[in-house]
């Protein structure tokens, strides 16, 4: 068993990651691949909570921009995250990993309500806790949810798994001279306006000094990150 630097993590995934090449909806093959990657981390003995976005189904902010009332659009986005959470739960359990979906919006027929002490107990029993429906409030993103749940569940680090291998000073897909940061402070990330997490989420993690690791979803980067290897970018105080 490898030596773990981070024994309890909050893993943040975008909803778009579940869509795969089709860009929208849920692609079962892509979900299977993601869950296999998550499983390799769980097999190391890491306790994990998950927060998944809903942008592959509905994004509240874009709905608001197109004329919908912001609160209604955000609630629709929260429900989209529940769909994603149930899809990931199903695939993880098919691979043999016990999970619980805990929703900030009560819907007892499909998942448990989020209760902090219950979530902590699930983690202690070795279950993956999938936190759905955001914070249960409009105007808050799933980035903020990740920061909030990471602190509530006493996580050692928040890992944001993305398509790229870290944080760059500009979009590496558009600029060949983009420079990657190995480490960067919360304040510098905000001052440079680097799109890692929104300002509310950063304020929460900065005040509580929880490291954020931004790395690739695939290729074993998450497994290496929990062991303390130099992968991706670490955002710290």
N, C-alpha and C positions, 0 to 999 in steps of 0.2 A: 504494500500500500504506500503510495507516495506521500511525502510530507506536505500538508496543506497549510498555506498561509491564511486562506480565507475559508473557514469551516461552515459558514452560513452566509449565503448570498441571495441578493434579489436580482433576478435576471429580467431585463426589460427587452421585449421584442416588439418590433413594429407589426402592425396588422398586415401591411403589404408583404411581409416576409412569407406569410402563409399562402399568398396567392400564386407564388412562383412566376413562371413565364406568362401566365394568363393575365397578370396585373390586377385582377379583380376577383372577388370571391375567395373560396377556400379550395386549394388543390391538395387532395389527399396524399399524393406522392411526395409533395414538398413538405407537408406536415410530418409525414413519416420520417423523412430525412432529418428534419429539425429535431424531432423527438429522439431519434437515434443519437444525435449529437448531445442532446441534454442527458440522455441515458448514460453516456460515457462519463459525464461529470458526476452523476448520481452514484455510479458504481465505485467512485473514489471515496465515497462516504460523505460527500458534501450535502448539507441540508439546504434546500432551495425553495424560494418563493418566486412566482412568476407574475409579471404584469405584461399583458399583451394589448397593443393598440387595436383600433377598429377601422383603420383607414382603408382596408381592402373591401369593406362593406359600405361604410358611411363615415364621413368626417364632418363633425359638427361645425367646425369653423368654415369649411367651404360651403356647407349648406346654408349657413348664416349669410355668407357673402352673396349667395344667389337669391336672397330675399326672405329666407325663413327666419322666424323669430329665434334668437340665439339660444335661449334656454331649451326650447323644443328640439332644435337641431342637436344640441349637446346631449340631451337625454337619448335621442336616437343613436348617437355615437356610442353612448354607454351600453346600450342594448347590443350593439354590434360587437363590443368586446366580450359580451357573454357568449355569443355564438362562437367566437374564436376560442374562448376558454374551454368550452365544451368539446370542440374539435380536438384541441391539444390533450385534454383529459382522456378522451376516448383512445387516442393513439398511444399515449404514455402507458395507459393501463393494458392495452394490447401487447405492449412490450414488457409488461411485468412490473411496472412502477406504480405503487398506490398513490392516488392523488385525491385532492378535495378542491372543488371550486367554491370560493367564498365571494359572494356578491355584495356590493355596497347598496344595491337596490334589492329589496326582498322579493324573492321568487322561489319559495320553498319547494315547489314541485320539481325544479331542475337543479337547484344548488343551495348551499347553506348561506345564511346571512353572514356578513363579515363581522365577527366578534374577535377582538384582539387576543384574548386569552385562549379562545378556542383555536385560533390560527397557530398560536405558539405551541399548543398541545399537539396539534397535527404535525408540526415540524419536529417536535421532540420524539414523536412516534415514527419518524422517518418518511412521512408522507410529503409529496410535493403540494404546496399550497398555491393555487392559481387564483390571484386576486382579480375579480372582474367588476365591471360597471364603474370603473374609475373611483373617484372619491364619493360618488353618489350625488355630487353637486355640479351644476353647470358652471362654465367659465374656468374649469380646471382641466388640464390636459392629463394624459396618461403618464407623461414625464413627471408631473407633480405627484401623481398617484404612486409611481415607483419610488420617489424620494420619501413620501410619507410612509408607505408600507415598509420600506427598507428600515426606517427608524423604529416604527412600531414593533417590528418583528426582530429587532436587535441584530440586524444583519451586519456582517463585517465589511461588506463592500456592495456597491451596486454595479452590476456589469451590464452595459448596453451593447448588445450584439447587433452589428450592422453589416452592410455589404462591403465596407472598406475596412482597412486594417488599423484604423486609428483616427486621430484628429489632425487635420491639415490646416494650413493658414488660408487656403482657398480650395475650391472644389477640384480634386485631383482628376476627375473625369473630364474637366474642361481645360485645365491648365497643367501642362507637362512639368512646369517648374514649381508646382505646389510642394511645400515643405511639411513633413510630418513631425509632430511633437511627440517625444517619448514621455515627457511629463509636462504638466502645465498647471498653474494655480487657478483656483476658482475665479479670482479677481481678473486675471489676464484673459481667461476665457470669456468673461462678460465684457471686458473692455474692448476686446477684438471682435465682439459680436459673432463668435463662432457658434454655429447652429448645432450644439450638442444636446442641450436640454433648455427648456424655457427658463426665464429669469426666476419665476416662483420656485421651481424645482431646485435651482441652484442656490437660492437663498436658504432653503431648508437644509440642504446637505452641507453648505458652507458653515452655517451656524452650529451644526452638529458634527462637523469634521469627519464625514463618511467619504472614503475615496470612491470615485467613479472610474471604472475601467471601460474604455471604448475599444472594442476589438471585433474581429470577424466572427460571424455566426458559425462558419464552417472551418474545417482544417485543423480542429483540435485546439484553437486559440483559447477557448474558454477553460478547457482542462489545464492548459499551461498557466493561464492567468491565476487560477485558484491556488496553484502551487507557488505563485510569486515570481514566475519567470517574466522576463521583459518582453511582453507582447502588447500590441496596441498602444494606447495612450492612457496614462494615469492622471486624473485630475484630483488635486489634493489642496490642502490649506496652505 
